[in-house]
Amino acid sequence: MKTRKQQTPVKKRARSEKRRAARSQAAAPRRKSAPRGKAARRGKASPETAVRLPAQADGALTLAADCTVAEADDLKAELAHRLAASEPVTVDVSALQRIDTAGLQLLAAFVRDRRTAGRAVQWRGRASALEAAAGLLGLNDMLELAGEVGR
């Protein structure tokens, strides 16, 4: 059996080895780790919360139930794809139940860019979440929600 003094150098050596290993890992390029906690349980977006539902026959962009920062990349890609379309873009918001500032920013930028290019954006359906969030942030006029199609 070793005394406490005899064990101390071993512990210090183990700690210094851990520090050295941590430094070498810090110098190496970092890989994205797997999600933990809520993110791991949440997993990928379910079909109900995906940004785009199956395309409608008339080519309207249908927003899903959740339009949040988690779905912002998909929404941005879809809006960018439709930005240069010469025909009016119809955005169906009838299924929308929740939207956050990131979703509103994307929609506002899309409408602004389309308006600057002289192209129209039409709204189909009604979403109280969109109206409440846009009203709270003062974006009703910018989003042109007053003249919605299909009300």
C-alpha positions as CSV (number, residue, x, y, z in Angstrom):
1,M,0.0,0.0,0.0
2,K,1.3,3.4,-1.0
3,T,1.1,6.5,1.1
4,R,-0.6,9.6,-0.1
5,K,2.6,11.3,-1.0
6,Q,3.6,8.4,-3.2
7,Q,0.2,8.5,-5.1
8,T,0.3,12.2,-5.8
9,P,2.8,12.2,-8.6
10,V,0.8,9.5,-10.4
11,K,-2.3,11.7,-10.2
12,K,-0.4,14.7,-11.5
13,R,1.0,12.7,-14.3
14,A,-2.4,11.4,-15.3
15,R,-3.8,15.0,-15.3
16,S,-0.9,16.3,-17.4
17,E,-1.5,13.5,-19.9
18,K,-5.1,14.4,-20.1
19,R,-4.2,18.1,-20.7
20,R,-1.7,17.1,-23.4
21,A,-4.4,14.9,-25.1
22,A,-6.9,17.7,-24.9
23,R,-4.4,20.2,-26.5
24,S,-3.7,17.8,-29.3
25,Q,-7.4,17.3,-30.0
26,A,-7.9,21.1,-29.9
27,A,-5.2,21.5,-32.6
28,A,-6.8,18.9,-34.8
29,P,-9.8,19.9,-37.0
30,R,-13.0,19.5,-35.1
31,R,-15.8,17.3,-36.3
32,K,-19.4,18.0,-35.7
33,S,-20.6,15.9,-32.8
34,A,-23.8,14.1,-32.7
35,P,-26.7,16.0,-31.2
36,R,-27.4,15.5,-27.6
37,G,-30.3,16.1,-25.3
38,K,-33.4,17.5,-26.9
39,A,-31.8,17.7,-30.3
40,A,-31.1,13.9,-30.3
41,R,-34.7,13.1,-29.2
42,R,-36.1,15.5,-31.7
43,G,-34.2,14.1,-34.6
44,K,-35.0,15.2,-38.1
45,A,-38.1,17.1,-38.9
46,S,-41.2,15.0,-39.3
47,P,-43.2,15.1,-42.5
48,E,-45.7,17.3,-40.8
49,T,-43.1,19.9,-39.8
50,A,-41.0,19.9,-42.9
51,V,-40.8,23.3,-44.6
52,R,-42.3,22.3,-47.9
53,L,-45.3,20.0,-48.2
54,P,-45.9,18.2,-51.5
55,A,-46.1,20.6,-54.4
56,Q,-49.5,21.8,-55.3
57,A,-50.8,21.5,-58.9
58,D,-50.6,25.3,-59.3
59,G,-47.0,25.5,-58.1
60,A,-47.7,27.3,-54.8
61,L,-45.2,27.2,-52.1
62,T,-46.9,25.6,-49.0
63,L,-45.4,26.4,-45.6
64,A,-45.7,23.6,-43.1
65,A,-47.0,23.8,-39.5
66,D,-43.6,25.0,-38.1
67,C,-41.6,27.7,-39.8
68,T,-38.8,28.2,-37.3
69,V,-35.0,28.6,-37.1
70,A,-34.8,24.8,-37.3
71,E,-36.3,24.8,-40.8
72,A,-34.8,28.1,-41.9
73,D,-32.2,26.5,-44.2
74,D,-34.8,24.6,-46.2
75,L,-37.1,27.6,-46.4
76,K,-34.3,29.8,-47.5
77,A,-33.3,27.4,-50.3
78,E,-36.9,27.1,-51.5
79,L,-37.5,30.8,-51.5
80,A,-34.2,31.4,-53.3
81,H,-35.3,28.9,-55.9
82,R,-38.5,30.9,-56.5
83,L,-37.0,34.4,-56.2
84,A,-36.4,34.8,-60.0
85,A,-39.6,33.2,-61.2
86,S,-41.3,35.6,-63.6
87,E,-44.9,34.5,-62.7
88,P,-46.4,35.6,-59.3
89,V,-45.4,33.3,-56.4
90,T,-48.2,32.1,-54.2
91,V,-47.3,31.2,-50.6
92,D,-49.9,29.0,-48.9
93,V,-49.9,29.6,-45.2
94,S,-53.1,27.8,-44.3
95,A,-51.2,25.0,-42.5
96,L,-48.8,27.3,-40.6
97,Q,-49.2,27.1,-36.8
98,R,-45.9,28.5,-35.5
99,I,-43.4,31.0,-36.9
100,D,-40.5,32.7,-35.3
101,T,-38.4,35.7,-36.1
102,A,-36.1,33.7,-38.4
103,G,-39.0,32.6,-40.5
104,L,-40.5,36.1,-40.7
105,Q,-37.1,37.5,-41.7
106,L,-36.8,35.1,-44.6
107,L,-40.4,35.8,-45.8
108,A,-39.9,39.6,-45.4
109,A,-36.6,39.5,-47.4
110,F,-38.2,37.3,-50.1
111,V,-41.2,39.7,-50.4
112,R,-38.8,42.7,-50.4
113,D,-36.6,41.2,-53.1
114,R,-39.6,40.2,-55.3
115,R,-41.1,43.7,-54.9
116,T,-37.8,45.3,-55.9
117,A,-37.6,43.2,-59.0
118,G,-41.2,44.1,-59.9
119,R,-42.6,40.7,-59.3
120,A,-45.6,39.8,-57.2
121,V,-46.1,37.6,-54.1
122,Q,-49.6,36.3,-53.3
123,W,-50.7,34.8,-50.0
124,R,-53.1,31.9,-49.9
125,G,-55.0,31.0,-46.7
126,R,-54.9,32.5,-43.3
127,A,-52.5,31.9,-40.4
128,S,-53.2,33.6,-37.1
129,A,-49.6,32.8,-36.0
130,L,-48.2,34.7,-39.1
131,E,-50.6,37.7,-38.6
132,A,-49.8,37.9,-34.9
133,A,-46.0,37.7,-35.3
134,A,-46.0,40.1,-38.3
135,G,-48.1,42.5,-36.4
136,L,-45.9,42.3,-33.3
137,L,-42.8,43.0,-35.4
138,G,-44.5,45.6,-37.6
139,L,-44.2,43.6,-40.8
140,N,-47.8,43.5,-42.0
141,D,-47.3,46.2,-44.6
142,M,-43.9,44.9,-45.8
143,L,-45.3,41.3,-46.2
144,E,-48.4,42.8,-47.9
145,L,-50.7,40.6,-45.8
146,A,-53.7,43.0,-46.3
147,G,-54.5,41.8,-49.8
148,E,-54.4,38.0,-49.4
149,V,-55.7,35.6,-52.0
150,G,-58.2,33.0,-50.9
151,R,-59.6,34.7,-47.8
